[in-house]
Amino acid sequence: TVKDPWGNIKAGFKATGKINRKDFGLKWGAVTEAGGAVVGDEVRMTINVEFAQAKA
């Protein structure tokens, strides 16, 4: 946690990860005219979260 310049207490977190969409049954997918996949199997995620403590 950290205090901002106005005295508010805040906490921030970042999470990253990746999943295979086929692990969740998403096996469909469109292909381009050349036969390549429009959507890959690996899905990468980044989550940024910031919390601020409520003032009393």
N, CA, C, O and CB atoms as a CASP TS submission, in Angstrom:
PFRMAT TS
TARGET T0000
AUTHOR 0000-0000-0000
METHOD Language model
MODEL 1
PARENT N/A
ATOM      1  N   THR     1       0.837  -1.186   0.000  1.00  0.00           N
ATOM      2  CA  THR     1       0.000   0.000   0.000  1.00  0.00           C
ATOM      3  C   THR     1       0.881   1.248   0.000  1.00  0.00           C
ATOM      4  O   THR     1       2.063   1.204   0.339  1.00  0.00           O
ATOM      5  CB  THR     1      -0.951  -0.001   1.217  1.00  0.00           C
ATOM      6  N   VAL     2       0.262   2.355  -0.391  1.00  0.00           N
ATOM      7  CA  VAL     2       0.993   3.620  -0.468  1.00  0.00           C
ATOM      8  C   VAL     2       0.005   4.766  -0.242  1.00  0.00           C
ATOM      9  O   VAL     2      -1.181   4.645  -0.546  1.00  0.00           O
ATOM     10  CB  VAL     2       1.724   3.772  -1.848  1.00  0.00           C
ATOM     11  N   LYS     3       0.506   5.866   0.289  1.00  0.00           N
ATOM     12  CA  LYS     3      -0.308   7.078   0.417  1.00  0.00           C
ATOM     13  C   LYS     3      -0.034   7.966  -0.780  1.00  0.00           C
ATOM     14  O   LYS     3       1.120   8.202  -1.138  1.00  0.00           O
ATOM     15  CB  LYS     3      -0.008   7.833   1.752  1.00  0.00           C
ATOM     16  N   ASP     4      -1.103   8.459  -1.397  1.00  0.00           N
ATOM     17  CA  ASP     4      -0.921   9.385  -2.509  1.00  0.00           C
ATOM     18  C   ASP     4      -0.684  10.792  -1.955  1.00  0.00           C
ATOM     19  O   ASP     4      -0.737  10.981  -0.739  1.00  0.00           O
ATOM     20  CB  ASP     4      -2.158   9.362  -3.462  1.00  0.00           C
ATOM     21  N   PRO     5      -0.425  11.781  -2.810  1.00  0.00           N
ATOM     22  CA  PRO     5      -0.124  13.138  -2.328  1.00  0.00           C
ATOM     23  C   PRO     5      -1.254  13.785  -1.515  1.00  0.00           C
ATOM     24  O   PRO     5      -1.009  14.760  -0.805  1.00  0.00           O
ATOM     25  CB  PRO     5       0.196  14.020  -3.502  1.00  0.00           C
ATOM     26  N   TRP     6      -2.475  13.268  -1.601  1.00  0.00           N
ATOM     27  CA  TRP     6      -3.614  13.819  -0.881  1.00  0.00           C
ATOM     28  C   TRP     6      -3.929  13.032   0.393  1.00  0.00           C
ATOM     29  O   TRP     6      -4.931  13.298   1.056  1.00  0.00           O
ATOM     30  CB  TRP     6      -4.829  13.844  -1.783  1.00  0.00           C
ATOM     31  N   GLY     7      -3.063  12.053   0.736  1.00  0.00           N
ATOM     32  CA  GLY     7      -3.240  11.282   1.965  1.00  0.00           C
ATOM     33  C   GLY     7      -4.135  10.063   1.832  1.00  0.00           C
ATOM     34  O   GLY     7      -4.430   9.410   2.833  1.00  0.00           O
ATOM     35  N   ASN     8      -4.573   9.739   0.623  1.00  0.00           N
ATOM     36  CA  ASN     8      -5.410   8.559   0.403  1.00  0.00           C
ATOM     37  C   ASN     8      -4.536   7.310   0.358  1.00  0.00           C
ATOM     38  O   ASN     8      -3.462   7.315  -0.244  1.00  0.00           O
ATOM     39  CB  ASN     8      -6.229   8.698  -0.909  1.00  0.00           C
ATOM     40  N   ILE     9      -5.004   6.240   0.999  1.00  0.00           N
ATOM     41  CA  ILE     9      -4.263   4.984   0.983  1.00  0.00           C
ATOM     42  C   ILE     9      -4.726   4.162  -0.218  1.00  0.00           C
ATOM     43  O   ILE     9      -5.922   3.948  -0.420  1.00  0.00           O
ATOM     44  CB  ILE     9      -4.463   4.191   2.316  1.00  0.00           C
ATOM     45  N   LYS    10      -3.763   3.710  -1.005  1.00  0.00           N
ATOM     46  CA  LYS    10      -4.075   2.959  -2.223  1.00  0.00           C
ATOM     47  C   LYS    10      -3.199   1.721  -2.325  1.00  0.00           C
ATOM     48  O   LYS    10      -2.108   1.658  -1.758  1.00  0.00           O
ATOM     49  CB  LYS    10      -3.892   3.841  -3.468  1.00  0.00           C
ATOM     50  N   ALA    11      -3.698   0.749  -3.056  1.00  0.00           N
ATOM     51  CA  ALA    11      -2.935  -0.467  -3.343  1.00  0.00           C
ATOM     52  C   ALA    11      -3.173  -0.813  -4.807  1.00  0.00           C
ATOM     53  O   ALA    11      -4.294  -0.696  -5.302  1.00  0.00           O
ATOM     54  CB  ALA    11      -3.353  -1.662  -2.393  1.00  0.00           C
ATOM     55  N   GLY    12      -2.133  -1.235  -5.493  1.00  0.00           N
ATOM     56  CA  GLY    12      -2.253  -1.594  -6.901  1.00  0.00           C
ATOM     57  C   GLY    12      -1.634  -2.948  -7.165  1.00  0.00           C
ATOM     58  O   GLY    12      -0.643  -3.327  -6.541  1.00  0.00           O
ATOM     59  N   PHE    13      -2.230  -3.672  -8.094  1.00  0.00           N
ATOM     60  CA  PHE    13      -1.763  -5.006  -8.440  1.00  0.00           C
ATOM     61  C   PHE    13      -1.815  -5.198  -9.948  1.00  0.00           C
ATOM     62  O   PHE    13      -2.656  -4.615 -10.632  1.00  0.00           O
ATOM     63  CB  PHE    13      -2.602  -6.081  -7.727  1.00  0.00           C
ATOM     64  N   LYS    14      -0.918  -6.012 -10.449  1.00  0.00           N
ATOM     65  CA  LYS    14      -0.913  -6.378 -11.861  1.00  0.00           C
ATOM     66  C   LYS    14      -0.757  -7.892 -11.941  1.00  0.00           C
ATOM     67  O   LYS    14       0.112  -8.471 -11.289  1.00  0.00           O
ATOM     68  CB  LYS    14       0.233  -5.639 -12.650  1.00  0.00           C
ATOM     69  N   ALA    15      -1.601  -8.523 -12.741  1.00  0.00           N
ATOM     70  CA  ALA    15      -1.519  -9.969 -12.948  1.00  0.00           C
ATOM     71  C   ALA    15      -1.458 -10.238 -14.445  1.00  0.00           C
ATOM     72  O   ALA    15      -2.174  -9.613 -15.226  1.00  0.00           O
ATOM     73  CB  ALA    15      -2.734 -10.709 -12.295  1.00  0.00           C
ATOM     74  N   THR    16      -0.609 -11.161 -14.835  1.00  0.00           N
ATOM     75  CA  THR    16      -0.529 -11.566 -16.235  1.00  0.00           C
ATOM     76  C   THR    16      -0.624 -13.078 -16.303  1.00  0.00           C
ATOM     77  O   THR    16      -0.270 -13.782 -15.358  1.00  0.00           O
ATOM     78  CB  THR    16       0.787 -11.059 -16.899  1.00  0.00           C
ATOM     79  N   GLY    17      -1.101 -13.557 -17.415  1.00  0.00           N
ATOM     80  CA  GLY    17      -1.192 -14.997 -17.593  1.00  0.00           C
ATOM     81  C   GLY    17      -1.608 -15.337 -19.004  1.00  0.00           C
ATOM     82  O   GLY    17      -1.863 -14.464 -19.833  1.00  0.00           O
ATOM     83  N   LYS    18      -1.669 -16.617 -19.250  1.00  0.00           N
ATOM     84  CA  LYS    18      -2.134 -17.073 -20.555  1.00  0.00           C
ATOM     85  C   LYS    18      -2.878 -18.386 -20.370  1.00  0.00           C
ATOM     86  O   LYS    18      -2.576 -19.176 -19.477  1.00  0.00           O
ATOM     87  CB  LYS    18      -0.949 -17.239 -21.555  1.00  0.00           C
ATOM     88  N   ILE    19      -3.849 -18.592 -21.230  1.00  0.00           N
ATOM     89  CA  ILE    19      -4.629 -19.824 -21.232  1.00  0.00           C
ATOM     90  C   ILE    19      -4.739 -20.318 -22.666  1.00  0.00           C
ATOM     91  O   ILE    19      -4.527 -19.567 -23.619  1.00  0.00           O
ATOM     92  CB  ILE    19      -6.041 -19.605 -20.604  1.00  0.00           C
ATOM     93  N   ASN    20      -5.068 -21.572 -22.796  1.00  0.00           N
ATOM     94  CA  ASN    20      -5.351 -22.146 -24.105  1.00  0.00           C
ATOM     95  C   ASN    20      -6.866 -22.213 -24.227  1.00  0.00           C
ATOM     96  O   ASN    20      -7.524 -22.883 -23.431  1.00  0.00           O
ATOM     97  CB  ASN    20      -4.683 -23.571 -24.285  1.00  0.00           C
ATOM     98  N   ARG    21      -7.420 -21.531 -25.209  1.00  0.00           N
ATOM     99  CA  ARG    21      -8.880 -21.470 -25.340  1.00  0.00           C
ATOM    100  C   ARG    21      -9.497 -22.833 -25.580  1.00  0.00           C
ATOM    101  O   ARG    21     -10.661 -23.046 -25.244  1.00  0.00           O
ATOM    102  CB  ARG    21      -9.264 -20.542 -26.466  1.00  0.00           C
ATOM    103  N   LYS    22      -8.746 -23.763 -26.153  1.00  0.00           N
ATOM    104  CA  LYS    22      -9.275 -25.107 -26.394  1.00  0.00           C
ATOM    105  C   LYS    22      -9.490 -25.870 -25.093  1.00  0.00           C
ATOM    106  O   LYS    22     -10.299 -26.797 -25.048  1.00  0.00           O
ATOM    107  CB  LYS    22      -8.333 -25.889 -27.302  1.00  0.00           C
ATOM    108  N   ASP    23      -8.770 -25.491 -24.025  1.00  0.00           N
ATOM    109  CA  ASP    23      -8.978 -26.113 -22.717  1.00  0.00           C
ATOM    110  C   ASP    23     -10.368 -25.829 -22.173  1.00  0.00           C
ATOM    111  O   ASP    23     -10.834 -26.528 -21.273  1.00  0.00           O
ATOM    112  CB  ASP    23      -7.931 -25.627 -21.729  1.00  0.00           C
ATOM    113  N   PHE    24     -11.039 -24.806 -22.709  1.00  0.00           N
ATOM    114  CA  PHE    24     -12.365 -24.425 -22.264  1.00  0.00           C
ATOM    115  C   PHE    24     -13.431 -24.758 -23.311  1.00  0.00           C
ATOM    116  O   PHE    24     -14.539 -24.224 -23.270  1.00  0.00           O
ATOM    117  CB  PHE    24     -12.396 -22.942 -21.940  1.00  0.00           C
ATOM    118  N   GLY    25     -13.090 -25.638 -24.239  1.00  0.00           N
ATOM    119  CA  GLY    25     -14.051 -26.099 -25.236  1.00  0.00           C
ATOM    120  C   GLY    25     -14.252 -25.159 -26.412  1.00  0.00           C
ATOM    121  O   GLY    25     -15.160 -25.375 -27.215  1.00  0.00           O
ATOM    122  N   LEU    26     -13.437 -24.126 -26.539  1.00  0.00           N
ATOM    123  CA  LEU    26     -13.565 -23.188 -27.659  1.00  0.00           C
ATOM    124  C   LEU    26     -12.699 -23.684 -28.806  1.00  0.00           C
ATOM    125  O   LEU    26     -11.576 -23.222 -29.005  1.00  0.00           O
ATOM    126  CB  LEU    26     -13.156 -21.735 -27.238  1.00  0.00           C
ATOM    127  N   LYS    27     -13.242 -24.632 -29.551  1.00  0.00           N
ATOM    128  CA  LYS    27     -12.460 -25.275 -30.605  1.00  0.00           C
ATOM    129  C   LYS    27     -12.790 -24.749 -31.996  1.00  0.00           C
ATOM    130  O   LYS    27     -12.113 -25.102 -32.962  1.00  0.00           O
ATOM    131  CB  LYS    27     -12.679 -26.761 -30.567  1.00  0.00           C
ATOM    132  N   TRP    28     -13.815 -23.916 -32.114  1.00  0.00           N
ATOM    133  CA  TRP    28     -14.190 -23.367 -33.405  1.00  0.00           C
ATOM    134  C   TRP    28     -13.222 -22.259 -33.773  1.00  0.00           C
ATOM    135  O   TRP    28     -12.466 -21.777 -32.929  1.00  0.00           O
ATOM    136  CB  TRP    28     -15.642 -22.845 -33.386  1.00  0.00           C
ATOM    137  N   GLY    29     -13.245 -21.870 -34.999  1.00  0.00           N
ATOM    138  CA  GLY    29     -12.391 -20.765 -35.419  1.00  0.00           C
ATOM    139  C   GLY    29     -12.485 -20.554 -36.916  1.00  0.00           C
ATOM    140  O   GLY    29     -12.537 -21.511 -37.688  1.00  0.00           O
ATOM    141  N   ALA    30     -12.507 -19.308 -37.314  1.00  0.00           N
ATOM    142  CA  ALA    30     -12.527 -18.959 -38.730  1.00  0.00           C
ATOM    143  C   ALA    30     -11.113 -19.048 -39.291  1.00  0.00           C
ATOM    144  O   ALA    30     -10.132 -18.957 -38.554  1.00  0.00           O
ATOM    145  CB  ALA    30     -13.115 -17.541 -38.945  1.00  0.00           C
ATOM    146  N   VAL    31     -11.027 -19.223 -40.587  1.00  0.00           N
ATOM    147  CA  VAL    31      -9.721 -19.262 -41.249  1.00  0.00           C
ATOM    148  C   VAL    31      -9.691 -18.206 -42.350  1.00  0.00           C
ATOM    149  O   VAL    31     -10.729 -17.840 -42.902  1.00  0.00           O
ATOM    150  CB  VAL    31      -9.428 -20.682 -41.834  1.00  0.00           C
ATOM    151  N   THR    32      -8.511 -17.732 -42.656  1.00  0.00           N
ATOM    152  CA  THR    32      -8.346 -16.764 -43.737  1.00  0.00           C
ATOM    153  C   THR    32      -8.399 -17.502 -45.075  1.00  0.00           C
ATOM    154  O   THR    32      -8.431 -18.732 -45.112  1.00  0.00           O
ATOM    155  CB  THR    32      -7.004 -15.976 -43.586  1.00  0.00           C
ATOM    156  N   GLU    33      -8.409 -16.749 -46.161  1.00  0.00           N
ATOM    157  CA  GLU    33      -8.419 -17.367 -47.488  1.00  0.00           C
ATOM    158  C   GLU    33      -7.187 -18.227 -47.708  1.00  0.00           C
ATOM    159  O   GLU    33      -7.235 -19.203 -48.457  1.00  0.00           O
ATOM    160  CB  GLU    33      -8.505 -16.300 -48.571  1.00  0.00           C
ATOM    161  N   ALA    34      -6.080 -17.871 -47.060  1.00  0.00           N
ATOM    162  CA  ALA    34      -4.842 -18.641 -47.198  1.00  0.00           C
ATOM    163  C   ALA    34      -4.820 -19.864 -46.277  1.00  0.00           C
ATOM    164  O   ALA    34      -3.887 -20.665 -46.330  1.00  0.00           O
ATOM    165  CB  ALA    34      -3.638 -17.751 -46.902  1.00  0.00           C
ATOM    166  N   GLY    35      -5.848 -20.007 -45.432  1.00  0.00           N
ATOM    167  CA  GLY    35      -5.927 -21.166 -44.547  1.00  0.00           C
ATOM    168  C   GLY    35      -5.383 -20.942 -43.149  1.00  0.00           C
ATOM    169  O   GLY    35      -5.377 -21.868 -42.337  1.00  0.00           O
ATOM    170  N   GLY    36      -4.925 -19.731 -42.849  1.00  0.00           N
ATOM    171  CA  GLY    36      -4.401 -19.430 -41.508  1.00  0.00           C
ATOM    172  C   GLY    36      -5.526 -19.143 -40.527  1.00  0.00           C
ATOM    173  O   GLY    36      -6.614 -18.724 -40.921  1.00  0.00           O
ATOM    174  N   ALA    37      -5.261 -19.369 -39.259  1.00  0.00           N
ATOM    175  CA  ALA    37      -6.260 -19.127 -38.220  1.00  0.00           C
ATOM    176  C   ALA    37      -6.417 -17.628 -37.966  1.00  0.00           C
ATOM    177  O   ALA    37      -5.435 -16.887 -37.931  1.00  0.00           O
ATOM    178  CB  ALA    37      -5.872 -19.852 -36.917  1.00  0.00           C
ATOM    179  N   VAL    38      -7.668 -17.195 -37.787  1.00  0.00           N
ATOM    180  CA  VAL    38      -7.952 -15.804 -37.457  1.00  0.00           C
ATOM    181  C   VAL    38      -7.669 -15.560 -35.973  1.00  0.00           C
ATOM    182  O   VAL    38      -7.168 -14.501 -35.593  1.00  0.00           O
ATOM    183  CB  VAL    38      -9.421 -15.446 -37.802  1.00  0.00           C
ATOM    184  N   VAL    39      -7.994 -16.545 -35.149  1.00  0.00           N
ATOM    185  CA  VAL    39      -7.778 -16.462 -33.706  1.00  0.00           C
ATOM    186  C   VAL    39      -6.854 -17.595 -33.298  1.00  0.00           C
ATOM    187  O   VAL    39      -7.088 -18.748 -33.658  1.00  0.00           O
ATOM    188  CB  VAL    39      -9.128 -16.529 -32.919  1.00  0.00           C
ATOM    189  N   GLY    40      -5.807 -17.276 -32.551  1.00  0.00           N
ATOM    190  CA  GLY    40      -4.880 -18.297 -32.081  1.00  0.00           C
ATOM    191  C   GLY    40      -5.448 -19.072 -30.902  1.00  0.00           C
ATOM    192  O   GLY    40      -6.467 -18.685 -30.330  1.00  0.00           O
ATOM    193  N   ASP    41      -4.791 -20.160 -30.543  1.00  0.00           N
ATOM    194  CA  ASP    41      -5.226 -20.980 -29.416  1.00  0.00           C
ATOM    195  C   ASP    41      -4.848 -20.347 -28.081  1.00  0.00           C
ATOM    196  O   ASP    41      -5.561 -20.516 -27.091  1.00  0.00           O
ATOM    197  CB  ASP    41      -4.625 -22.374 -29.517  1.00  0.00           C
ATOM    198  N   GLU    42      -3.735 -19.621 -28.046  1.00  0.00           N
ATOM    199  CA  GLU    42      -3.266 -19.027 -26.797  1.00  0.00           C
ATOM    200  C   GLU    42      -3.865 -17.641 -26.611  1.00  0.00           C
ATOM    201  O   GLU    42      -3.803 -16.798 -27.506  1.00  0.00           O
ATOM    202  CB  GLU    42      -1.732 -18.951 -26.776  1.00  0.00           C
ATOM    203  N   VAL    43      -4.444 -17.417 -25.441  1.00  0.00           N
ATOM    204  CA  VAL    43      -5.016 -16.121 -25.091  1.00  0.00           C
ATOM    205  C   VAL    43      -4.187 -15.551 -23.949  1.00  0.00           C
ATOM    206  O   VAL    43      -4.080 -16.166 -22.887  1.00  0.00           O
ATOM    207  CB  VAL    43      -6.536 -16.244 -24.694  1.00  0.00           C
ATOM    208  N   ARG    44      -3.602 -14.380 -24.163  1.00  0.00           N
ATOM    209  CA  ARG    44      -2.793 -13.727 -23.126  1.00  0.00           C
ATOM    210  C   ARG    44      -3.618 -12.641 -22.451  1.00  0.00           C
ATOM    211  O   ARG    44      -4.346 -11.902 -23.113  1.00  0.00           O
ATOM    212  CB  ARG    44      -1.490 -13.126 -23.728  1.00  0.00           C
ATOM    213  N   MET    45      -3.498 -12.547 -21.120  1.00  0.00           N
ATOM    214  CA  MET    45      -4.281 -11.586 -20.346  1.00  0.00           C
ATOM    215  C   MET    45      -3.363 -10.730 -19.482  1.00  0.00           C
ATOM    216  O   MET    45      -2.337 -11.194 -18.985  1.00  0.00           O
ATOM    217  CB  MET    45      -5.318 -12.311 -19.468  1.00  0.00           C
ATOM    218  N   THR    46      -3.751  -9.482 -19.318  1.00  0.00           N
ATOM    219  CA  THR    46      -3.108  -8.581 -18.369  1.00  0.00           C
ATOM    220  C   THR    46      -4.219  -7.878 -17.602  1.00  0.00           C
ATOM    221  O   THR    46      -5.119  -7.286 -18.199  1.00  0.00           O
ATOM    222  CB  THR    46      -2.156  -7.550 -19.091  1.00  0.00           C
ATOM    223  N   ILE    47      -4.149  -7.945 -16.276  1.00  0.00           N
ATOM    224  CA  ILE    47      -5.163  -7.336 -15.421  1.00  0.00           C
ATOM    225  C   ILE    47      -4.468  -6.322 -14.513  1.00  0.00           C
ATOM    226  O   ILE    47      -3.547  -6.671 -13.775  1.00  0.00           O
ATOM    227  CB  ILE    47      -5.932  -8.421 -14.579  1.00  0.00           C
ATOM    228  N   ASN    48      -4.911  -5.074 -14.570  1.00  0.00           N
ATOM    229  CA  ASN    48      -4.403  -4.016 -13.694  1.00  0.00           C
ATOM    230  C   ASN    48      -5.538  -3.580 -12.776  1.00  0.00           C
ATOM    231  O   ASN    48      -6.625  -3.240 -13.242  1.00  0.00           O
ATOM    232  CB  ASN    48      -3.844  -2.800 -14.522  1.00  0.00           C
ATOM    233  N   VAL    49      -5.282  -3.591 -11.462  1.00  0.00           N
ATOM    234  CA  VAL    49      -6.308  -3.242 -10.481  1.00  0.00           C
ATOM    235  C   VAL    49      -5.728  -2.235  -9.491  1.00  0.00           C
ATOM    236  O   VAL    49      -4.588  -2.371  -9.047  1.00  0.00           O
ATOM    237  CB  VAL    49      -6.831  -4.512  -9.738  1.00  0.00           C
ATOM    238  N   GLU    50      -6.520  -1.232  -9.156  1.00  0.00           N
ATOM    239  CA  GLU    50      -6.124  -0.267  -8.125  1.00  0.00           C
ATOM    240  C   GLU    50      -7.269  -0.114  -7.135  1.00  0.00           C
ATOM    241  O   GLU    50      -8.423   0.067  -7.525  1.00  0.00           O
ATOM    242  CB  GLU    50      -5.743   1.115  -8.754  1.00  0.00           C
ATOM    243  N   PHE    51      -6.936  -0.189  -5.850  1.00  0.00           N
ATOM    244  CA  PHE    51      -7.927  -0.032  -4.790  1.00  0.00           C
ATOM    245  C   PHE    51      -7.605   1.220  -3.992  1.00  0.00           C
ATOM    246  O   PHE    51      -6.439   1.542  -3.762  1.00  0.00           O
ATOM    247  CB  PHE    51      -7.964  -1.279  -3.868  1.00  0.00           C
ATOM    248  N   ALA    52      -8.649   1.921  -3.572  1.00  0.00           N
ATOM    249  CA  ALA    52      -8.487   3.088  -2.706  1.00  0.00           C
ATOM    250  C   ALA    52      -9.311   2.853  -1.450  1.00  0.00           C
ATOM    251  O   ALA    52     -10.480   2.474  -1.528  1.00  0.00           O
ATOM    252  CB  ALA    52      -8.922   4.412  -3.433  1.00  0.00           C
ATOM    253  N   GLN    53      -8.697   3.080  -0.290  1.00  0.00           N
ATOM    254  CA  GLN    53      -9.400   2.885   0.972  1.00  0.00           C
ATOM    255  C   GLN    53     -10.444   3.981   1.139  1.00  0.00           C
ATOM    256  O   GLN    53     -10.172   5.160   0.915  1.00  0.00           O
ATOM    257  CB  GLN    53      -8.411   2.881   2.166  1.00  0.00           C
ATOM    258  N   ALA    54     -11.651   3.565   1.541  1.00  0.00           N
ATOM    259  CA  ALA    54     -12.731   4.528   1.747  1.00  0.00           C
ATOM    260  C   ALA    54     -12.407   5.422   2.939  1.00  0.00           C
ATOM    261  O   ALA    54     -11.844   4.972   3.937  1.00  0.00           O
ATOM    262  CB  ALA    54     -14.081   3.801   1.964  1.00  0.00           C
ATOM    263  N   LYS    55     -12.770   6.685   2.819  1.00  0.00           N
ATOM    264  CA  LYS    55     -12.558   7.619   3.929  1.00  0.00           C
ATOM    265  C   LYS    55     -13.686   7.454   4.937  1.00  0.00           C
ATOM    266  O   LYS    55     -14.839   7.235   4.567  1.00  0.00           O
ATOM    267  CB  LYS    55     -12.482   9.092   3.422  1.00  0.00           C
ATOM    268  N   ALA    56     -13.342   7.562   6.196  1.00  0.00           N
ATOM    269  CA  ALA    56     -14.337   7.385   7.267  1.00  0.00           C
ATOM    270  C   ALA    56     -15.236   8.592   7.397  1.00  0.00           C
ATOM    271  O   ALA    56     -16.126   8.610   8.247  1.00  0.00           O
ATOM    272  CB  ALA    56     -13.649   7.117   8.598  1.00  0.00           C
TER
END
